[in-house]
Amino acid sequence: MLGVVENHSLPRTAAFFDLDKTVIAKSSALTFSKSFYQGGLINRRAVLRTAYAQFVFLAGGADHEQMERMREYLSALCRGWNVQQVKEIVAETLHDLIDPIVYDEAASLIEEHHAAGRDVVIVSTSGAEVVEPIGELLGADRVVATRLVVENGVFTGEVEYYAYGPTKAEAIAQLAESEGYDLSHCYAYSDSVTDLPMLEAVGHPHTVNPDRALRREAAARGWPVLSFNRPVRLKQRRPSLSMPPRPVLAVAAAVGAAAATAGLVWYTNRRRALYARV
């Protein structure tokens, strides 16, 4: 059973959550591939390729070359997508696709942090057309996400901002400055070694279902290791999560499927070095 989270009335604090495999059991962006296919945004071949990417993501068994090829493919996939159509597809399928894969343990933590007076912030490499509705579903207060360039209502395929690796920590620092968070009293949760900068930025880092490299880092640093393995429909929980108390504030916006993975390319060398170290 999860322990009671300490209450810090002052200074103001927040809990920062990675999304994929931390709050939900799958990749938020890739989960919508079938819906994007039914909406005419991608073809059947793209559905199969994203299904394979989802498998790789869950298994964690792809090497760097495989992941780079997949990222390059997905980075071009969203070029020409109509932004409003993407929003509508996500809104129509959100509850069917995301509601059943939210970890019960993560939902409990969100409740505990809110009860302790902390803001809850989702920090995800996916974009806000996917992440912002999920954040609202969870009752999050803010969302940080990848941002793609939009011209004439469509995505150009160019990336304006990556919410990935060190840029997640930078976004947290900016939020701390604007919102008055004391990061030394804040919490952060992630499953991936690529989120080390985010975890290092707060006083209470936690690893969730960590990958091999992050598990080693957690052991070396004495960080808590949490195991989340109970996906649950939010409708089966208390009303506080199924009925968000206020609209989520998007800190950075973008589309999901391509941006969620395209931003990883530049980070490969750093990750290789980290694996070599651990």
Secondary structure, 3 states (H helix, E strand, C coil): CCCCCCCCCCCCCEEEECCECCCECCCCCHHHHHHHHHCCCCCHHHHHHHHHHHHHHHHCCCCHHHHHHHHHHHHHHCCCCEHHHHHHHHHHHHHHHCHHHEEHHHHHHHHHHHHCCCEEEEEEEEEHHHHHHHHHHHCCCEEEEEEEEEECCEEEEEEEECCCCHHHHHHHHHHHHHHCCCHHHCEEEECCHHHHHHHHCCCEEEEECCCHHHHHHHHHHCCCEECCCCEECHHHCCHHHHCCCCCCEECCCCCCCCHHHHCCHHHHHHHHHHHHHC
